[in-house]
Amino acid sequence: MKKYSFFILFIFLTISSLYAQAGNAYLIPRQIYVGDPASLILPLPASDKDEDFFITAYDKDLMPSDPNVDIHRIILERRRTTGSRLIIEFTPFASGVLSLPGVEIGDEYFFGLTINVNSLIDVRSEPVLSAPAAALSMPGTAIMLYGSMAIFVLFILFIFWFIFKGRAAIKRIRKKWKRLRLFKNMKNTEKRLYRALSKGVEKRVILDKLSNEFKTFLSILIGKDCRAMTAREFIEYFTALPKDLFATQEDTAYFLGSFFRKCDELRFSGSDIDIKAILHLLSELRLFTGALEKNEKNEKKARRAA
């Protein structure tokens, strides 16, 4: 009976010694939270020799496991002078007082180690959803937001405008553009014929192009084919026009009749053509188209002012 009593007392003293050592253990950092990596350090008595033992994640058979604690590494440092210590590096995944699994390292077995893990969530009150986070204030966000809305509204208004008035407006723009190109082409024709004359191109060829190009210009301008009209027909037709093309109908008709009569006389005379006569015709053409374009611009300004 005494033999068994001594054995029970030995076991009790051993367990008490281990729990006393466990009471001296401390954490680094002192306060840990769920998900924080930490280390538990257990001071031990001095050893008779200096040696180190390691258990890492690669030692799967030796590494203890726990559902609430992920142990990364275990180190046992034995020192003769400074004292020994056990280091357990871990990461907790639950809050409260957690018991670490038993550790067997360097022919020693350590158990009864506990850690206190804090939680950022207050478990004493019922969980309540937090208020929605405030919108982030970024420079330029308001300009981008309201600018996009304004562009969208303008786009919708443009669609409605195009449905009701867009086709008529496009038609007017195309008409103005066609008229601008008409005058531009006529100016380019006059310059091209002047360069051809200075280069010594056949004079009758220049007069033929001058007559045809000018008649084509007038055909597009008034909407009637003028290419087969004679000088007399120009006077009769333009005198009867209701719209003023130059200054008055009579001045426009007289100018056109005189211009094409002189051009035809030079073309079909059979004699040598004086270059000055062609230059005079080109000058008259330039003055006529310039005055006609200016007259149209003045009429547009008068209509806008009214």
Secondary structure, DSSP 8 states (H G I E B T S, - for coil): -HHHHHHHHHHHHHHHHHHHHHHT-EEESSSEETT--EEEEEEE---SS-EEEEE-TT-TTTS---SSEEEEEEEEEE-SSS-EEEEEEEEE-S-EEEE---EEETTEEE---EEEEE-SS-TTS-------------TTHHHHHHHHHHHHHHHHHHHHHIIIIIHHHHHHHHHHHHHHHHHHHHHHHHHHHHHHHHTT--HHHHHHHHHHHHHHHHHHHHTS--TT--HHHHHHHHHS-SS-SSSSHHHHHHHHHHHHHHHHHHHHS-S---HHHHHHHHHHHHHHHHHHHHHHHHHHHHHHH-
